[in-house]
Amino acid sequence: MDIKELKKILANREFGENITIPKRKMPRIPKGCSETLLGDPNGALRQYRCNYNIHILEYSDRYKIHKDRVDPRKDPLGHVMYDSPETLAGLGMASISGLAVGKIIYDKRKDKSKNAAWEAGLVGISTAIITGLSTYYLLKNIWRR
């Protein structure tokens, strides 16, 4: 199966709507696709980006394939805005919560500890990670099929 066949199969699908193709029907990745780290692998062994904004996730026995609105290799911000808004929301919540909690901790600890900034930073970063990932996965499960 080549990239033009995949394009035809995906033509009437919604952006982000996965199709599953067993490896026996598509034994290898089409020419012109390149392995990438861009994207949530969702448990896949590897993932690939191809022309026509096609994103392939490789599992041991199958591929999950969908088309994106924007290619993250060419426009990362556009991709996050249109194809992965949960990433943008997660980053926003991480920033807001991390800074807010860090400031609260610093204000409470600055007169009591020589390491107030370090303590505030550690708690702020921990809060940002937890809040950001929680937001990302919650919204991903709400917004995705």
Buried (B, 14 or more C-beta within 10 A) or exposed (E): BEBEEBBEBBEEEEEBEBEEBEEEEBEEBBEBBEEBEEBBEEEBEBBBBBEBBBBBBBBEEBBBBBBBEBBBEEEEEBBBBBBBEBBBBBBEBBEBBBBBBBEBBBEEBEEEBEEBBEBBBEBBBEBBEEBBEBBBEBBBEEEEE
